[in-house]
């Protein structure tokens, strides 16, 4: 009886650990993937946008950052003003890992696309 109970508890524990790991794993991100789609997948997997209150509360923020915040992306960290015009976004999971996603094509009438990402 004790062996059966122990086996049941062990199986349940393994399942819960694997399920929580799945919930915190990265979805399959791809370069040039639409940021809105990637963001939805990330949130479904348990990654939460890190609201950048410094940018959200900045009345003098740049036009691109203003556009992205108004579009519903308060996790925008910053955008470069030259070159590809990359923007950086930040997410965090329940385990404390931070995900940074950089995007291109961040102008109005364009769909932001993933350029790169990294987990720290």
N, C-alpha and C positions, 0 to 999 in steps of 0.2 A: 504494500500500500504506500509506504514512504517513497519507494523507488518510483512508483507511478506518479505521485504528487510532485516529486523532484523533477521528473522528466517533463511534466506539463509546465511547471514553472520555468524550466530552462528553455523550452521551445517558445513559450510566450515572450520571455526576455529577449531571445535572439530575434524574434519577429519584430518586436518593438524597436530594438536597436537598428535593425536593417530598415524599418519603415522610417524612423526619424532621420537616418542617414540619407535616404532617398529624398525626403522632404527638404533637406538642406543642400542637396547636390545641385550642381549647375545644369540647366537644360542645355541642349546642344545648340550653342551659339555659333554663328558663322559670320565671317566677314561679309559686309554688304547686306546683311539681314536688316530688315526694317526694325528700327528701335522700338516702336510702339508694340510690335509683336514680341520682341525679345523681352521687353519690360513686363508684359502680361505673363509670359512664361516664367520669368524670374519670381514674380510675386506669387504665382501658383505654387512654386517650389519652396516658398518660405523666405525668400529674400525680400527684405523691406527697404524701400527707398529711404535714404538718410536725408532728411530735409535740411537744406543749407539755409538756415535762418539769416545768415549774413547777406546772402544774395536776395532772399525773399524780402527782407526788410530794407534793402538798399534802394532808395528812391532814385539814385543815379546809376543804376546798373546799365550795362550795355544793351543795345537793341536786340542782339541775338539772345542774350540771357533773359531779357524781359519777355521776348517771344516764347521761349521754352517754358518759363515759369507760368505764363498765361495759358500755355497749351496743356499744363497739368504735370510738369516735370520739375517739382521743387528740389529734386535731388541733384540738380546741375551744380557742379562745383565751380567750373570756370570754362571759358572758351578762348581760343587763341584768336587774335584779330588778323592774322596773316596766314599765308600758305593755304592749306586745306581747310582752315577755319574749324579745326577740331574742337569738340566740346567734351568735357569729362563729367561723368555721372557716378554717384556712389550709392552702394547698397550694403546692407549688413544682414547676416543670418543669425539664428538663435545661438549658434556656437561662437559668435563673436568674430567670425571671419568677415573681412571687408572685400567687396568686389568693386573694382573700378572699370567702367565701360567708357571707351572713347568712341565718339561718333563723328561722321562727316555729313555734309549736305544738311546743315542746320538752319538754313534760311527759310523764310516764309515761301510757300508754294513748292517746297521740296519736302521729301520725307527723310528724316534723319536716318542714317544707316550706320551699322556697327563698323568701326574701323579696327578696334582691338579691345582686349580686356585682360585683366589680371586679378588674381585673388591674393590677398595678404592675410 
